[in-house]
């Protein structure tokens, strides 16, 4: 039975990919029927306890993750929704800091049937859904690329409203689409140099460096002067060896400052590639607000950097 289902899925992915997306969407609608009836507050309280083992004090939040979850009870601004959209955020970035830091785009589409060799002619490229995480397909050689399998994976992601996963309000109203970008060749043995810059009220305060080796993603935290901090992301290893400061550290911080200026909190993800600073994404709820820093005193220190609106969270944005 599973073989027949897989065959049918692959056939639809080749011949009618947008129909496959709709079928996935109908399936998900039934699956999440009961969850839609759960208030956002009850949902995030249960999820937070399940993920962290801690009680979420949403009315008196102190730690960073607690405060981010408290923000989920407030409506997303139009600009936040734009910046969470991997397609639309490109215009925001271009306006604030220029086009030079944008990875060249090949195609942006809301029709899965456009993901074909006819419209994407590059030998290597990256496909990513604009409204969630994990919807990424990498092509390093078009001659060996399975277009049907790529469309099947993307269809699965396009059918899913990412709001359901963690109730992050910025994702609820994004129209799902696919962005095709040029493939970036790594300039180091451990891949692209990725810098996740945590910004509070328009000011960068610390940087998480991501380095992947043998399938393990290490997350090492530095302050903005590139001094390592004695803190780690729960469950993730840190690099034991010293990591040299990026050549473009000042530019990275300047770009993050400009892009984060309108927001109380945002994480600006940037790359350094062959000496160039390139834009990755802007995130408002890292890990969905469901992860913490260790030791917990640092979770509290980082939480102190975020000033919540004076009004207590009241009406939920989307219950």
Secondary structure as UniProt FT lines:
FT   HELIX           2..15
FT   HELIX           17..31
FT   HELIX           33..36
FT   HELIX           40..52
FT   TURN            58..59
FT   HELIX           64..71
FT   TURN            72..73
FT   HELIX           78..84
FT   TURN            86..88
FT   HELIX           89..97
FT   TURN            100..101
FT   STRAND          105..109
FT   HELIX           112..114
FT   TURN            117..119
FT   STRAND          125..129
FT   STRAND          136..139
FT   HELIX           142..144
FT   HELIX           147..158
FT   HELIX           163..166
FT   HELIX           169..171
FT   TURN            172..173
FT   STRAND          178..182
FT   TURN            189..190
FT   STRAND          193..200
FT   TURN            201..202
FT   STRAND          203..213
FT   TURN            214..215
FT   STRAND          216..223
FT   TURN            224..225
FT   STRAND          232..233
FT   TURN            234..235
FT   TURN            247..248
FT   HELIX           249..260
FT   TURN            261..262
FT   STRAND          265..273
FT   TURN            274..275
FT   STRAND          276..283
FT   HELIX           286..289
FT   STRAND          293..294
FT   HELIX           296..304
//
